[in-house]
Amino acid sequence: MLVFDLKGSASIAREAIDLGTLRGLAWDHRRCWGPLDASIESYTAAHPGLAIQWDRRSLYEFGEGRIEAVLDSYDLIIFDHPFIGQIASGDLMVPFDTYLSAEQRAAFTADTTGESWQSYIRDGRQWALPIDAACQVASYRPDLLERYGEAPRTHAELTALAARLRQDGKAIGLPLVPTDAMCLVLTFCAQRTNNDRYGFVDGKVVEDAVAELAALAALAHPKSWDWNPIRCYDHMVANDDVVYVPYAFGYVNYASATEGRHLRFIDIPVKGHAGALLGGAGIGVSARSPHRDAAMAYAIHLSSPEYQRTAYVEAGGQPGSRAAWTDRHVNATTRNFFSDTLATIDASYLRPTDDGFIDFFRETAHHAAEAIRGAVTPREFATTFEAIYARQMDRTARAAE
C-alpha cells in the first residue's frame, strides 16, 4: 500500500493561518472544478483563517490560452503540461522541489499514471503536480454495441465496424475540432514512431498519419467536425446514432452516471494500446503569488493519493494518482473507467514540453483539421507542418538569446 507523508506540507499550512484568500483558476467542467470546490470546506476548517476561492475558464483557454495573462490574478492555476517549457524558461511558477521531502517525491513518482508526473518536470525541476490524468481512450454505448459484437482491437477491425455502422445509419464518433484534430495527428505519428517525442518532425510520418485519419474521418459521424470530446459524449448519451469512439480524451463523468444512459471506456484499438496523446492537468503555484507556502500546502493536499482516491473521485474528479486508478472501490463506482483504460495511459505519448511548442500547436491546429477534411493533400499539410515547427522553434531560440 502506498504511504504518502504530508507532515511537511501540514507544517507549511500552519504558518499560513492569517494569509487571507487563496484564489485558484480551474477549467469549466465538473471533472476539474467538482473536487476543487468540494475540498474547500474541510480544508479551511482544518486551517482556520484561510479562505479559498476557485474561478473557472473554458477548456480552450485551459489548453491553448495565454498562461502569463492569469499569473497576477491567481495563486493556483490548473493547466496543461505543454506549458511547462514556457513556465520553466520564464520562471513563471514556483517549483515544488523545496516543498517536497525526498519521501514525498518518491511517493509521487511511484504514484504516477503513465508519464503524468514526468510531464511537469523541466530543467530538473518539478513545476506542477499531476492533479488530473487523462489520455485519448476508446468508448462506446454498451446497449448499442452489443448488436455488433466486441469492441474493435485493431485499426482494421475499427474501419470494418465503422463501415458496418454507416450501412445501418449509425456511425463512429471522432472529435475533430482543430484542437482535437491536432491531437489526433500527434497520436497517429506517435504510433508510427514508437512514441518518439519528436517523431512528428518527419514529413513522411505526418503525411501517412493524416492520410489514415482522413480515411477514418470519412466514416465518422458528420457532426464530428463540430465536436470536442465533451460535445461528442453529450451527443452519444442523448442520441442513438453514435455507437463507438476510437480516440477521444476520457471523461469519467460519463461512465459513472447513475441516471440515464452511460458510456463504457476501454483501451484504444491498436496493438499494445500505445501512442494515445497524454493529457490531464497539473496544479501549479504562480511565481507572483503572495501566498506561496499556503498555496503549495493546499496543492500537495489536493494531489495526495489519500484525497485523490476518496473525496476527489466522489466529487466527480478524474485523479492523477495511480492509487486511485487501481482502487477497487473507485473502479466499482465508475464502471471500471480507470482499470479498463490504464494500459492505454501507461503506454501513452508524452508530447514535447519545449518552450514554443504551444505556439506551434496553436498555429497548426486549424491546418490539421483542414487536412483531415481533405481541403489540402496530406503532403501539402506535412510541408506546412514542418515549416511552422521550424519557424516556431527558431523564433523561440532567438528570443532566448
Secondary structure, DSSP 8 states (H G I E B T S, - for coil): ------HHHHHHHHTTTT-EEEEEEEESSHHHHHHHHHHHHHHHHHSTTEEEEEEEE-HHHHHHS-GGGSTTT-SEEEE-GGGHHHHHHHT-B--SGGGS-HHHHHHHHHT-STTTTGGGEETTEE--EEEE--BEEEEE-HHHHGGG-S---SHHHHHHHHHHHHHTT-EE----SHHHHHHHHHHHHHHHTTT-TTGGGSHHHHHHHHHHHHHHHTTB-GGGGG--HHHHHHHHHH-SSEEEEEEEE--GGGTS--SS---EEE--SSGGG---BB--EEEEEBTT-S-HHHHHHHHHHHHSHHHIIIIIHHTT--BS-HHHHT-HHHHHTTTTTTTTTHHHHHT-B-----TTHHHHHHHHHHHHHHHHHTSS-HHHHHHHHHHHHHHHHHHHHHHH-
